[in-house]
Amino acid sequence: MPIDLKQKIYVAGHRGMVGSAIVRALKEKGYQNIVTRTHAELDLTNQAAVQAFFEKEKPDQVYLAAAKVGGIHSNNTYPAEFIYDNLMVQNNVIHQAFVSGVKKLLFLGSSCIYPKYATQPMSEDALLTGKLEPTNEPYAIAKIAGIKMCESYNRQYGKSHGIDYRSVMPTNLYGPGDNYHPENSHVIPALIRRFHEAKVSAVPEVVIWGTGTPRREFLYVDDMATASVFVMDLDKATYDQHTEPMQSQINVGFGDDVTIAELAKAVGVAVGYEGKISFDPTKPDGAPRKWMDSSRLNQLGWQPMVSLDDGLDMAYRDFVAING
Ligand SMILES: NC(=O)c1ccc[n+]([C@@H]2O[C@H](COP(=O)([O-])OP(=O)(O)OC[C@H]3O[C@@H](n4cnc5c(N)ncnc54)[C@H](OP(=O)(O)O)[C@@H]3O)[C@@H](O)[C@H]2O)c1
């Protein structure tokens, strides 16, 4: 069936890094009827406000990219907010979407839903097979609940109401619109800020925590957005063929990973920092490797387009545009 580009699509979290990239990807594909609300206009933890919004707008599709997101420091400092806000946002949005007749919804989760000691690369069937990383367990539990909300609504109402709610689990993302906060950011924006500041102040050496040997995977956010639209627009028979009713999430990764030392070098090049990069092995490393198995999505026909070096160049240009 041809895709109806006039459908009304609500992108929740459209000012965030991923939400703004999803809006770009939808417009690029030709979708014209996109509905958005800022956090100030609509607090998604407020059930009555979310209900009123859905009653008024009655969208056809929903991309749920609004969430409370942060690095290790903020996950550790605000665990109550991470579990409460995320559960409330997704419960309100998924349930009110259902009540107002939304047929298609895409929930964005995260690779941290998989157990701390999951076999690498982490495939979808690793879900709920072991203990989570304690630092972001509250956030991960909320994300797992989001997947299970989508699956449970599909199982109970899929046939009777024709709903089709899907989930995608991105690896670490970076790109325009990232959070460059000195304490609450993820590794790439944190390194961009540190190298930029070191370059501007002509600091001769930047010391990075840990040994530099752990391996991590990174995906440019516009690739994540095209993957999201790709999964949402897959016909139901194909999606059903590649997923299970109670194991329906789809991993979205780059397919390759790098060591933190390689990443630091690449960020240094993108920023133009010419000083020394060294490592402090007395500081903790975290898991030795975190790498997604994205073969399910690749078999469906999606591949990333942006290399790490090109993505870092674009991310740094965005950082400079915002921070001068
Ligand atoms: N960034 C990554 O590396 C990464 C990796 C894997 C998965 N993801 C997932 O991708 C999704 C989007 O992440 P992101 O990186 O784009 O995060 P982000 O840049 O922080 O964007 C999240 C957006 O959600 C909004 N929001 C949060 N709480 C809200 C509330 N109560 N009511 C209304 N709006 C609210 C935020 O608005 P305010 O800023 O005004 O609060 C922000 O615009 C999340 O589900 C996240 O788990 C991200």
The ligand as an SDF file (V2000), in Angstrom:
LIG
                    3D

 48 52  0  0  0  0  0  0  0  0999 V2000
   21.0270   10.4620   23.0840 N   0  0  0  0  0  0  0  0  0  0  0  0
   21.3410    9.1810   23.0210 C   0  0  0  0  0  0  0  0  0  0  0  0
   22.5240    8.7930   22.9290 O   0  0  0  0  0  0  0  0  0  0  0  0
   20.2600    8.1410   23.0410 C   0  0  0  0  0  0  0  0  0  0  0  0
   20.6810    6.8130   22.9680 C   0  0  0  0  0  0  0  0  0  0  0  0
   19.7200    5.8450   22.9870 C   0  0  0  0  0  0  0  0  0  0  0  0
   18.3940    6.2000   23.0910 C   0  0  0  0  0  0  0  0  0  0  0  0
   17.9960    7.4870   23.1540 N   0  0  0  0  0  0  0  0  0  0  0  0
   16.5520    7.7690   23.2780 C   0  0  0  0  0  0  0  0  0  0  0  0
   16.0950    8.6830   22.3210 O   0  0  0  0  0  0  0  0  0  0  0  0
   15.0570    9.4740   22.8760 C   0  0  0  0  0  0  0  0  0  0  0  0
   15.3610   10.9450   22.7150 C   0  0  0  0  0  0  0  0  0  0  0  0
   16.6380   11.2200   23.2960 O   0  0  0  0  0  0  0  0  0  0  0  0
   17.4160   12.5830   23.0140 P   0  0  0  0  0  0  0  0  0  0  0  0
   18.8460   12.2600   23.0640 O   0  0  0  0  0  0  0  0  0  0  0  0
   16.8220   13.2620   21.8320 O   0  0  0  0  0  0  0  0  0  0  0  0
   17.0600   13.3940   24.3420 O   0  0  0  0  0  0  0  0  0  0  0  0
   16.8820   14.9750   24.5090 P   0  0  0  0  0  0  0  0  0  0  0  0
   17.7550   15.6990   23.5330 O   0  0  0  0  0  0  0  0  0  0  0  0
   17.0610   15.2550   25.9580 O   0  0  0  0  0  0  0  0  0  0  0  0
   15.3780   15.2070   24.0970 O   0  0  0  0  0  0  0  0  0  0  0  0
   14.3150   14.7720   24.8650 C   0  0  0  0  0  0  0  0  0  0  0  0
   13.1770   15.7270   24.6760 C   0  0  0  0  0  0  0  0  0  0  0  0
   12.0890   15.2990   25.4760 O   0  0  0  0  0  0  0  0  0  0  0  0
   11.5360   16.4340   26.1190 C   0  0  0  0  0  0  0  0  0  0  0  0
   10.9160   16.0640   27.3630 N   0  0  0  0  0  0  0  0  0  0  0  0
   11.4650   15.4490   28.4300 C   0  0  0  0  0  0  0  0  0  0  0  0
   10.5750   15.3230   29.4190 N   0  0  0  0  0  0  0  0  0  0  0  0
    9.4140   15.8750   28.9640 C   0  0  0  0  0  0  0  0  0  0  0  0
    8.1510   16.0600   29.5310 C   0  0  0  0  0  0  0  0  0  0  0  0
    7.8590   15.6670   30.7860 N   0  0  0  0  0  0  0  0  0  0  0  0
    7.1960   16.6790   28.7890 N   0  0  0  0  0  0  0  0  0  0  0  0
    7.4640   17.1100   27.5430 C   0  0  0  0  0  0  0  0  0  0  0  0
    8.6620   16.9560   26.9400 N   0  0  0  0  0  0  0  0  0  0  0  0
    9.6260   16.3490   27.6580 C   0  0  0  0  0  0  0  0  0  0  0  0
   12.7190   17.3270   26.3850 C   0  0  0  0  0  0  0  0  0  0  0  0
   12.3190   18.6440   26.6100 O   0  0  0  0  0  0  0  0  0  0  0  0
   13.1380   19.5340   27.6930 P   0  0  0  0  0  0  0  0  0  0  0  0
   14.5520   19.5240   27.2410 O   0  0  0  0  0  0  0  0  0  0  0  0
   12.4660   20.8590   27.6090 O   0  0  0  0  0  0  0  0  0  0  0  0
   12.9360   18.8380   29.0000 O   0  0  0  0  0  0  0  0  0  0  0  0
   13.5180   17.1610   25.0900 C   0  0  0  0  0  0  0  0  0  0  0  0
   13.0870   18.0490   24.0970 O   0  0  0  0  0  0  0  0  0  0  0  0
   14.9150    9.0520   24.3350 C   0  0  0  0  0  0  0  0  0  0  0  0
   13.8770    8.1240   24.4520 O   0  0  0  0  0  0  0  0  0  0  0  0
   16.2190    8.3730   24.6190 C   0  0  0  0  0  0  0  0  0  0  0  0
   16.0620    7.3960   25.5900 O   0  0  0  0  0  0  0  0  0  0  0  0
   18.9130    8.4760   23.1260 C   0  0  0  0  0  0  0  0  0  0  0  0
  1  2  1  0
  2  3  2  0
  2  4  1  0
  4  5  1  0
  4 48  2  0
  5  6  2  0
  6  7  1  0
  7  8  2  0
  8  9  1  0
  8 48  1  0
  9 10  1  0
  9 46  1  0
 10 11  1  0
 11 12  1  0
 11 44  1  0
 12 13  1  0
 13 14  1  0
 14 15  2  0
 14 16  1  0
 14 17  1  0
 17 18  1  0
 18 19  2  0
 18 20  1  0
 18 21  1  0
 21 22  1  0
 22 23  1  0
 23 24  1  0
 23 42  1  0
 24 25  1  0
 25 26  1  0
 25 36  1  0
 26 27  1  0
 26 35  1  0
 27 28  2  0
 28 29  1  0
 29 30  1  0
 29 35  2  0
 30 31  1  0
 30 32  2  0
 32 33  1  0
 33 34  2  0
 34 35  1  0
 36 37  1  0
 36 42  1  0
 37 38  1  0
 38 39  2  0
 38 40  1  0
 38 41  1  0
 42 43  1  0
 44 45  1  0
 44 46  1  0
 46 47  1  0
M  CHG  2   8   1  16  -1
M  END
$$$$
